[in-house]
């Protein structure tokens, strides 16, 4: 069984969320993680069987921080997972390794599993430095974490050039490319820290390519963006991955 995580970003309005929950009722929901906007977490917790995750977390547990949501608050909403290091936050909010270390440690205090995203852009891909680039993203963070924290980590490989922006057609790496990078990530972490971690693939995963992607045995699951907001697509993906 593959791990399925839906990152719904900021796509849905409240009525959309209610319709999505109604239209994705399935026996597989109990095995699937959904990461909605903060304002919809209670709706999912109370009206669905999904495992709850978060798209973000504060770097601190301080209570006097306006506009932040800390790990203890996530825990109180029954969140079990949280995304850290997504390329959109790296680009739009300027977040870096020092931020990710703090966030992962905050999550770990509350026993919330961090989903740490790494991935190269077009420039790194075209110049052939994908592995060096991803290796640095990993080591800059993992070198500053306790072994007990690394053991609980999930890594999501999301090549930035493969993430659909809506303005350009989505691309997907070949299965061979994905397999090569996922093997590299697992071997690097195992060799350096003696830890076997789960590695997901993310980047324009959808109804059309999920059967093809499922042929990559080493991939432990998927971090899904836009398709996780479309009931029919998400149901299809769940059925293909959670049997």
C-alpha positions in Angstrom: 0.0 0.0 0.0 1.3 3.5 -0.9 1.0 6.4 1.4 -1.3 9.1 -0.1 -1.1 12.7 1.1 -3.3 15.5 -0.3 -1.9 19.0 -0.1 -5.0 21.1 -0.8 -3.0 24.4 -0.6 -5.4 27.4 -0.8 -7.6 26.0 -3.6 -10.9 25.4 -1.8 -13.7 27.6 -0.3 -15.7 26.3 2.6 -18.6 25.0 0.4 -16.0 23.3 -1.8 -14.5 21.5 1.2 -17.9 20.2 2.3 -18.7 18.9 -1.2 -15.2 17.3 -1.4 -15.8 15.4 1.8 -19.2 14.3 0.7 -17.9 13.1 -2.7 -14.9 11.3 -1.5 -16.4 9.0 1.1 -14.5 5.8 0.8 -13.2 2.9 3.0 -9.7 4.1 2.0 -10.1 7.5 3.7 -8.9 6.1 7.0 -5.5 5.4 5.4 -5.1 8.8 3.5 -3.7 12.0 4.9 -5.3 15.3 4.0 -3.6 18.7 4.6 -6.2 21.4 4.2 -6.0 25.1 5.0 -5.8 25.8 8.7 -9.4 27.2 8.7 -10.8 23.9 7.5 -9.0 21.5 9.8 -11.9 21.2 12.2 -14.3 20.4 9.3 -12.2 17.5 8.2 -11.7 16.3 11.8 -15.4 16.3 12.5 -16.9 15.4 9.1 -14.5 13.0 7.5 -12.4 9.8 8.2 -9.2 11.3 6.7 -6.0 11.3 8.8 -5.4 15.0 9.4 -2.2 16.8 8.4 -1.1 20.4 8.2 0.4 22.5 5.4 2.7 24.4 7.8 3.7 25.1 11.4 5.2 27.9 13.4 8.9 27.9 14.2 8.2 28.5 17.9 5.7 27.4 20.6 5.4 31.0 21.8 1.8 32.0 22.4 2.2 35.7 21.7 2.7 35.3 17.9 0.0 36.8 15.7 -1.1 34.8 12.7 0.9 31.7 13.5 -0.2 28.2 14.3 2.1 26.2 16.6 2.6 22.5 16.9 0.7 22.1 20.2 -2.4 23.8 18.5 -2.1 21.3 15.6 -1.9 18.4 18.0 -5.0 19.7 19.8 -6.8 19.5 16.4 -5.6 15.9 16.0 -3.1 16.6 13.3 -0.7 13.7 12.8 1.5 15.0 10.0 2.8 18.4 8.8 4.5 19.6 5.6 7.8 21.3 6.0 10.1 22.8 3.3 7.7 22.9 0.4 9.2 24.7 -2.6 6.4 27.3 -2.6 7.4 28.3 0.9 11.1 28.3 0.0 10.3 30.6 -2.9 7.5 32.8 -1.6 8.4 33.1 2.1 12.2 32.7 1.8 12.3 29.8 4.2 15.5 27.9 4.5 17.3 25.1 6.4 17.4 27.1 9.6 13.6 27.5 9.5 13.0 23.9 8.6 15.1 22.6 11.5 13.1 24.6 14.0 9.8 23.5 12.5 10.7 19.8 12.4 11.9 20.0 16.1 8.6 21.7 17.1 6.6 19.0 15.4 8.7 16.3 16.9 8.0 17.6 20.4 4.3 17.0 19.8 4.9 13.6 18.0 3.6 15.0 14.7 5.4 13.4 11.7 7.2 16.0 9.5 6.9 15.6 5.7 10.1 17.3 4.5 10.1 18.4 0.9 13.2 18.5 -1.4 13.6 19.0 -5.1 15.5 20.6 -7.8 14.5 23.4 -10.3 15.0 23.5 -14.0 18.4 25.0 -13.7 19.7 22.3 -11.5 18.1 19.6 -13.7 19.6 21.1 -16.9 23.1 21.4 -15.5 23.1 17.9 -14.1 23.5 18.7 -10.4 20.1 17.3 -9.2 21.6 14.8 -6.7 24.2 17.3 -5.3 21.5 19.9 -4.9 19.1 17.5 -3.2 21.8 16.1 -1.1 22.7 19.6 0.3 19.0 20.3 1.0 18.8 17.1 3.0 22.1 17.3 4.9 21.7 21.0 5.8 18.7 20.0 7.8 19.3 16.4 8.9 22.8 17.1 10.2 21.2 19.4 12.8 18.5 16.9 14.0 18.7 14.2 16.6 18.7 10.6 15.3 15.3 10.0 17.0 13.8 12.8 15.0 15.3 11.7 11.7 13.8 8.2 12.2 10.3 9.6 12.2 10.8 11.9 9.1 9.2 11.3 5.8 10.9 12.9 2.7 8.9 14.0 -0.3 10.8 14.4 -3.5 9.2 17.2 -5.5 11.1 18.3 -8.5 10.1 22.0 -8.8 10.0 21.9 -12.6 7.4 19.2 -12.4 4.9 21.1 -10.2 2.1 22.5 -12.2 1.6 26.2 -11.9 -1.5 26.4 -14.0 0.3 28.8 -16.4 2.4 26.0 -18.0 1.7 22.4 -18.9 2.7 20.0 -16.2 5.7 17.9 -16.7 6.6 14.6 -15.0 10.0 13.0 -14.8 10.4 9.5 -16.3 10.0 6.6 -13.9 13.7 6.0 -14.3 14.5 9.5 -13.2 12.2 9.3 -10.1 13.6 5.9 -9.2 17.2 7.1 -9.5 16.6 10.1 -7.2 14.5 8.2 -4.6 17.2 5.5 -4.4 19.8 8.3 -3.9 17.8 9.9 -1.1 17.2 6.6 0.7 20.9 5.5 0.3 22.2 8.9 1.5 20.1 8.9 4.7 20.8 5.2 5.4 24.6 5.6 4.8 24.9 8.8 6.8 22.5 8.3 9.7 21.8 4.5 9.6 18.1 5.2 9.2 15.7 3.8 6.6 13.1 6.5 5.7 10.0 6.6 3.6 10.3 8.7 0.4 7.3 10.0 -1.5 7.1 11.5 -4.9 5.2 14.7 -5.6 4.9 16.8 -8.8 1.8 16.8 -10.9 0.5 13.4 -9.7 -2.9 12.9 -11.2 -5.5 10.4 -12.5 -3.7 10.1 -15.8 -0.3 9.2 -14.6 -0.9 7.3 -11.3 -0.9 3.8 -12.8 2.4 4.6 -14.5 3.9 6.0 -11.3 2.8 3.0 -9.3 5.2 0.9 -11.4 8.1 2.5 -9.4 8.3 0.0 -6.5 10.8 2.0 -4.4 8.5 5.0 -4.1 6.5 4.8 -0.8 3.7 7.1 -1.8 2.7 10.5 -3.1 2.3 14.1 -2.1 -0.5 15.3 -4.3 -1.4 18.9 -5.0 -4.2 20.0 -7.4 -5.6 16.5 -7.9 -6.3 16.3 -4.1 -9.0 19.0 -4.6 -10.9 17.1 -7.3 -13.1 14.4 -5.8 -13.2 12.1 -8.8 -9.4 12.2 -9.3 -8.6 11.8 -5.6 -10.9 8.8 -5.3 -9.3 7.2 -8.3 -5.8 7.7 -6.8 -6.9 6.4 -3.4 -8.3 3.3 -4.9 -5.2 2.7 -7.0 -2.8 3.2 -4.0 -4.6 1.9 -0.9 -5.7 -1.5 -2.0 
